[in-house]
Amino acid sequence: MSVIVNNLTKIYGSQAAINDISFETKKGEILGFLGPNGAGKTTTMKIITCFIPPTHGTVEVCGYDTATASKDVRRCIGYLPEHNPLYLDMYVKEYLLFVAGLHKVPNPKQAVGEMVERTGLVREQNKLIKSLSKGYRQRVGLAQAMLHDPKVLILDEPTSGLDPNQLVEIRKLIRDLGKEKTVIFSSHIMQEVQALCDRVIILNKGNMAADGTLLDLQKKLIKETQVTIEFNRAIDLALLQKALPKVQVVLLKDKVYQIISTQEQDIRPAIFNFAVQQGLILLEMHQKVSTIEDVFQQVTQ
């Protein structure tokens, strides 16, 4: 396992920022770290990256304990904090060469050149960092995190400030990195998590609220199915309810109905058969697909 977290607790004064959380990640896995503001995501990431110590519990990264072998842990990790710390008066290429020197990267000029290309900073490499937009500063932060080819990437809100085109590029980069490294990232953009993550952990008030693949969490937590249908003419609501006795039928507007079911069985064939029996034309039938937003709300509200 690349990262092993055991019974991790961090207490500030009388308040527990995180409370007895445990999880493991492996190579080739993209783990999404979710939770409301103040849930403990950033605190957990700071402990994994050796920025702060835990109150209780242990963390191992690539076999090294963060309490006893922090230098070895840091060599294995690339970290992009939520508030991206950069030397604003340095040029992009100059800064990345400086970072390469800190990590003792072999062939630093070649490594920096490749990373500049990979993160889309070719046109900006000779600019002062303070002159860059927030999106390009974020790219510089990603470049420094990946420059020493770490086995584990910890990315706290990595796509903050990126425009839609940059989002597509950085998501592709994270997806490619996830094939060969362990990637743990937090985000408030739920579509991003749904598109990228192999697995999701949701924290709520410092506690582990959910852990699993999105599909597993949807099956476990979302018990209700909603199907919206529209016929070519209005019908007696009681007639539809009689044909579908184990569901709730709601009239949304003229000729449009919502069917709410808590059964595991797909109710759409029964709706279609009803339409045929009644000589109705089914103009629309749409089943709401549960999303990561539904799972998130289910476990945090």
N, C-alpha and C positions, 0 to 999 in steps of 0.2 A: 504493500500500500504506500502511496506517495505521502498522504497526510492522514495521521491518526489522532483524533481528538477524544480525550477521555475525561468525562465528568468535569468539564471546564466551567469554572465559576469566577466571576470578577465582581467584587463589591467595592463601591465608592461610598464611604461613610456608612449609612444604614441602608443604602439602596443597592440591590443586585442588578448590575447591567446585563449580565448573563448568568443563568442559573442551571448548573449541572447538565450541560449539553455534551453529547457524544456523537461523533460520526466519523466515517472513513471515506477517503477518495482513492482512486487508483489512476494509473497512467492511462491516457487516452480518454479521460472523462471530463466533460464540461459540466460543472456543478453551479447551478444558479442559487444565489443566496438572497432570499426575499424577506420582507418584513416591513411593518410600518416604521415611520421615523421613531428612533429611540428604542427599537426592538433589540439591538445588540449586535447588528451585523458588522459595523465598523470596529467595534470593540473586539469581536472575535478575530477579525482579520489582522488587527494590530497585535494581538497575542500570537497568532500563527507566524507573523513576520518578525517577532522579537522586539517590537517597539515598546510594548508594555508587558509586565509579567502577570500571570493569573493569580488570583487569590487562592484558588484550589484547582486541582486537576493537572493534566499533562498534555503536551502536544509533541508529536514526532513528525518530522518532515524528512522524507527519504532516509529514514532510519536514525536520524539525529534528534535528540531531545532539545527543545528550545531553551530549557533551563540550564543545561550543562554543556551544550555544544552550539551556542548561538551563531558563532562565526561560520560553522559548517552549514547550518540552516540557511543563513543569508546567502551563501554561495549557491544554494539550490533554488532560491526563490527570486522571481522578478516581481516587483511590487509597484503598482500605480495607486497611490492614495486618492481619496475622494477629492481633496484639495491639492491639486497637482503642484508640488514644490519645484520650481525651476529657477535657475540663475538668469534673471531677465536681461542682464547686461552682457550676456555671452551670446555669440552667434550659435545657430543651431548645430552646425558641424563641429564647432569648437567645443560646445557643451558635450556632445556625444563622444568626442575623442577623450574629453576629461573623464567621463563616466567609464569609458573603455579602459582607461588607465587605472582607475580605482579597482576595477574587477580583474586587472591584469589579463585582458583579452588578447590572445595572440593575433598578430597582423591587424592591429586596431584600425588602420585606414581602410583596409578591405572590409572588415566587419561593419564599420560605420557606413561605408558606401552601400553595402548590401541592405542594411537596415533602413537607410534613407530611402532607397528604392522600394523596399517592402512596405513602408508606412506612408508612401506618397509624399515625401518631403523633398523631392529633388529640386523643385523650384524655390523652396524656402530655405535650403540648407545654408545659404550664405547671408541670411537675414538675422537681425537681432531678435532674440526670443520675445522681447517686450513689444515688438512691432507686429507680432503674429496675432491672428484672431484666436478666440478661445478654442475653436475646433482644431486649429493647427498646433496650438500649445498642447492639446490633449494627445495629438499624434506624437509630439516630441516625448511626452511622458510615456506613451506606449513603447516608443523606440528605446528609451533608456531602460525600461523594464525587461525588454527582450534581448538587449544587446549582448549579454554574456551567456545567452543560450541556456536559460535556467530550465530545470525539470518541472518546476511548479510556478504557475503564474497566478498572482493574487491581484485582481482588478476591481477597484471600488468605483462604481459608476464610470466605466471606461468610455462610454459614448456620450457623456455629458457635453453639451455645446456643439455637437456635430450637426451639420445640415443633412438633409435626406440622402444626398449622393454620398457624402462621407460615411453615413451610417451603413450603407450597403457595403462599402469597401472594408470598413473596420469589422463588421459582422463576419464577412468572408474570411478576413485575417484571423479572427478569433476561432472560427470554425476549423480553419486549416491547422491552427496551433493545437486545437483540441485533439487532433488525430495522433499527435506525437508527445503531448505534454499533459499534465494535469492543470486544468484551468478552473479557478474559483472566482466567480464575479458576482457583484451585486448590481441590481438595476431596479429602477422604478418603472421602466418601460416593459410592460407585461408581454407585448408582442415579441419583443426582443428575446425575452426568456423562453417563450414558447418556440421561437424559431431556432434557438441555439442549444438549449440545454438537454443533456441526456438525463439529468436528474435535478430535482428541486428540493431545497431545504427552506422551510418557512419558519422564521422566528417571530414570536409574539410576546412582548413584555419580558424579554430575556429568556424565554423558554422555547424548547423545540415544539412547534405546533404541528409540523408535518415534514415527512422525509420520504421521497420516492420518485419514481418516474411520473411524468405528468399524466400518462394514461392510467397508471395505478391509482393516483390520487383522485382523478376524475371518477373512476369506478367506485372508489371507497367513500368519497365525500359527497358527490353529486347524485342524489337519489331521485331527482325529479326530471322527467322528460316533458318538453313542451313542443307541441306540433301546431302550427298555424295553418288553417285551410280556408280556401275560398271556393264557393260553389257558384254556378251560373244564376242561381235564384235563391231567395231566402227560404228557409225550412223551419219547421217546428223544432225548437230547441229540445223539447221533451223527447221527440222522436230520435234525435241524434244521441241523447243521453241514454235512452233505452237500448239502442244498438251497441253502446259502449258503456256498460253498466259499472265498470270498475275504475272509471276515470272521471275527472271533473271537466265539464264542458262550459265554456264561457263565450258569450256573444261579444265580439269586439266592436263590430259595426255591421251594417247591413251586408249579409251574405258571407261575412268573415268570422271565423270561430277559432277559439284556442282550446286545444285538448291538453290537459295536464294529467300526467300519469306517473305513478310511483312504481309501476311494474317493470320488471327486467325485460319482459317480452316487447318486441317492436309492435307498436299499435298501428302503424301505417297501413299494413295489409287489411286490417279490419275497417279502417276508414275508406279505403278504396272499394272494398266489397259493399259497404253501405251506399256509396255513391252509385255503384252499378245497380243495386237493388232498387234504389229510389229513382233511377233514370236521371241522375244529376251529372252535370259536367264538372269535373274537378279542375278549376282554373289554376289553383296553386296549392301546393302542400310543402311546407317548409318546417323541418325539425331543427330547433335551436341546438347548436353544438356547444357543449360546455367548454369554457376556456380557462386559462390560468387565472383570469380575473375572478371567475366564479369560485375557483378553489381558494384563492387568496381571501376573498370576502368570507367564505364559509369558515375558515379557521382563525380569522383575526377579528371578526365582529362579535 
